[in-house]
Each structure stands twice: as structure tokens, then as C-alpha cells.
């Protein structure tokens, strides 16, 4: 359940699956082996979400820096 599959997941898809994993873990009724597998899947999904959010933050920071740079050049000193 790792590798290319996670790379192709969009943020919303990974987030929704993570929510379902958490629900299943909180509901209980799973064997130890199933719980461990769910936990591992949840960790992978959380990493996917974090990568998406980090990427979005980097893009936003770059856009803001570019905007500030453009405004700084026009403003006159």
C-alpha cells in the first residue's frame, strides 16, 4: 500500500480515506493485525496529505514573494 499508489492520490482523496481509517480505528472491533494495518495506512495517508499541504504552502509563499518583489520595484524609494 505504499509507493506509486500514494503518489497518485489527490489531497481530498487521501484526506477522505484517512478520515475513514480513523473512524474504523475509533469504532474498534478489529483484530490487532487489522488495527496495525489501518494504523500504517493512516500514517501513509497522513504523509500524502502533509506533502500536498507543504507543496501548497511553498507555492503560496513563492507567489507572495513574487508579488512583494514586483510591488517593491514599482513603489519608488
SVG drawing of the C-alpha trace seen along z (x, -y; Angstrom):
<svg xmlns="http://www.w3.org/2000/svg" viewBox="-17 -57 32 67">
<polyline fill="none" stroke="black" stroke-width="0.4" points="0.0,0.0 2.9,-2.4 4.8,-3.8 3.1,-4.9 -0.4,-4.5 0.1,-7.3 1.9,-9.5 -1.3,-9.4 -3.7,-10.3 -5.0,-13.8 -5.3,-15.7 -9.0,-15.3 -8.9,-11.6 -6.1,-10.9 -7.9,-13.1 -11.2,-11.3 -9.6,-7.9 -7.7,-9.0 -10.9,-10.1 -12.4,-6.6 -9.3,-4.9 -9.6,-7.0 -13.3,-6.2 -12.6,-2.4 -9.9,-2.6 -12.1,-4.6 -15.0,-2.2 -12.9,0.7 -13.9,4.3 -10.9,5.0 -8.2,7.5 -4.8,6.4 -3.4,7.2 -6.2,5.2 -5.7,2.3 -1.9,2.3 -2.6,2.4 -5.1,-0.5 -2.6,-2.5 0.1,-2.0 -2.3,-3.0 -3.3,-6.1 0.4,-7.1 0.9,-6.8 -2.2,-8.8 -1.1,-11.5 2.2,-11.8 0.5,-12.2 -1.7,-15.0 1.4,-16.6 3.2,-16.6 0.2,-18.2 -0.1,-20.9 3.7,-21.6 3.6,-21.9 0.6,-24.3 2.4,-26.4 5.6,-26.6 3.6,-27.7 1.7,-30.3 5.0,-31.6 6.6,-31.8 3.6,-33.7 3.6,-36.1 7.3,-36.7 7.0,-37.3 4.2,-39.8 6.2,-41.6 9.2,-41.7 7.0,-43.2 5.5,-45.8 8.9,-46.7 10.2,-47.5 7.3,-49.7 6.9,-51.7 9.8,-54.1 12.2,-54.6"/>
</svg>
